[in-house]
Amino acid sequence: MADTPISAEDPTAIISMTEAHWPEVAAVFETGIATGHATFETEAPTWEAFSAARPAEHRHVAVDAAGRVLGWTAVSPISTRAVYAGVVEHGLYVHPDARGRGIGPRLLQALINSTEEAGIWTIQSGIFPENTVSLAVHEAARFRVVGTRERLGRMRVGPMAGQWRDVVLVERRSALAGV
C-alpha cells in the first residue's frame, strides 16, 4: 500500500503500522475495549502476539502531522485451511478524540486496497449492533450484513460485564478477486 501523504488540506496520513506505533495502537485498542461496544477482548495483546496474528501488509495506522496514532486497522486469517486463504477478519479502531473526522473510512479503504492487491476475496467482521457508527462506515464501504449471531458471547469486563451480546456479521466481497 502506498502511504497517503500529509497535506495542508488533510493533516492526517494512512501509513503501515510498525512496532514503534504499538504503544499508541494498544492505547486506542484499550479505549475501544473500555466502551463495551467494540470487542469481546478484555485487554490489548502484546505487540508480539498482535504481530504474529496479523499480516504486516494489512496493518495500517492513521497518524496526525505530529505522528500521533489516531486509529488503526488490521486483519487476521480466519483459518489455516488453504481453502480459506482469501478470507480475513478485521478490526477497525479510532481514538475518541479523532472520531467524526473521516479516519475510520480512510483506514477501511486502505485495508480494502491492501487486501485486494493481495487477492483476498472476503473481508469480514463482527460488530455489536449498538455500534451504529461502525455499521454505517462499513455499509458505506460496500460491506453487507450477512446476519446477526444472537447471544454469541458474554462480556467479561467493562460496563457490559456479564451481559450476553449479539454480533452483526458483515462482509465485503472483492470484485477484483472475481468472486
N, C-alpha and C positions, 0 to 999 in steps of 0.2 A: 504494500500500500504506500502510495506517495503521501508524505506528510502534508497536511493542509497548512499553508503559511499564515503567519500572523500579519495582519494589515491594519491600517488606521481604521478602516471600516469595520473590521472584525477582529477584536483584540484576543481571540482565542484561537488555538490550533489543536488539531487532532493529530496525535503522534503515536508511534509504537510505544507500548508500555515496557519499561525496563525495571530491573530490581531497584534502581535509585528512586523510582516513583512509589515503591511499595509502602513506606510508612503512611503516605497520604492516601493511597488507594485503600489500604486497610482501614484508615480512619473514616473514609467515605462509606466503606462497607459496613463498619460498625454503626454509623448513623442510620443506615437502612435497616439493620438488624434491630436497633432500638425502637423503630417505629412500630414494629409488629406487622407491617404491611408489605414487606419486601422479600422475606425469605424465611424458611424454617431453620436456617443456620442459627447457632447460638453465639458464635464468635467468629471473627475473621481467622482464616488459617494462617500458618506461617508462609513466608514467601516460598520456601522450598516446596511445601505441599501445594500451594496455589500454582506455582510454575510447572510442577510435574504433571498436573492435571489439565493444563490449558495450553494449547499450542501457541508458541510465541508469535506466529504470523497473524494470529487473530486476537491479539490483546492490544487494546487501544486506550489512550487517555486523552481527555480534553484538558489543556493547560491554558492559563492566562498568560499575559505578557511577562509576568514575573516568574513563570514556570510552575505556578501552583496548580495542583490537580483539582479540576472542577468536577470530574466524573470519569467513569471508566466502563468498558465493556470487554467481555472475553467469552470464549466458548469452551465447552468440554465435549469430547466424543460421547455419544450415548451408549456405545457398546464397543467391545473389542472385536466383534464378529465382522468379517470382511464385508458382508452384505450391507452393513450399516456405516461403511466408511464415509459416506457423504451426508451423514445426518449428525448434527450437533445441537447441543442445548446451550443457551447463552444467558448471561446475566448482564444487566444494564443498571448502573447506579449513578446518580447525580447528587453532588453536595447540596444540602438545603439552601445555602446562600446563592447557588448558581441556577436554581430552578426558574423556569419561565423565560429562559434566555436562548432556547433552542439547542441546548447542549445535548440532551437526550436524542433528538432526531439526528443530529450530526454524528454522534457516536454510533448510532444504529446504522446509518448509511455507510460509515467507514467499515463496520463489521460486514454488512451486506457486500460491499465491494471486495473485501479481502476474501470472504468465503466463496463468492462467485468466481474470482480469479483462480481459486484453488480447486474448483469443480465440485464444491459442496452443493448438494441439491436441496437440502432441507435444514432450515434453522428453526428450532422450536424453543418454547419457554413455557413455564407455568407461572401465572400471575394471579395473585389474590384478587377476587372480584372487587374488593374495596379500593384497589389501586387503579382508579379510573383514569388517572393521567397516563400511567404506563400503558393501559389498554388502548387509549386514544393514540399515543405515539406509535404503537405497534400497528394499529389499524391504518394510520396514515402511511406507514411504510409497507403496506400491502401484506401484512400478516392477516391470517384468517383465524377465527375461533373454530377450533376443532370440536370442543366440548368442554363441559365442566366436570371435573372429578370431585365429587361430593365427599366431604369429611375425609379428605385424603390424609391429613396428618394433624397432630395436636401440637400446638405451640408449647415450647418448653420454658421460654424466658420472655421477659418484657411485659408490656401492657396486655397482651393477649394470652399469657401463660395459662395453660390448661384448656384452652378452647380449641375445638375441632375447627379446621379451616377447609373451605372449598378452594380449588385451584382451577382457573380457566387455562386450558391448554391452547396455545396459539402456535401457528407455524407459518413459515414463508417458504414457498417452493420456488426455486430458481428457474426462470425461463431460459437462462443461458446454459443450464445443465441439460436441457432437453427433456425435462420431466413434466 
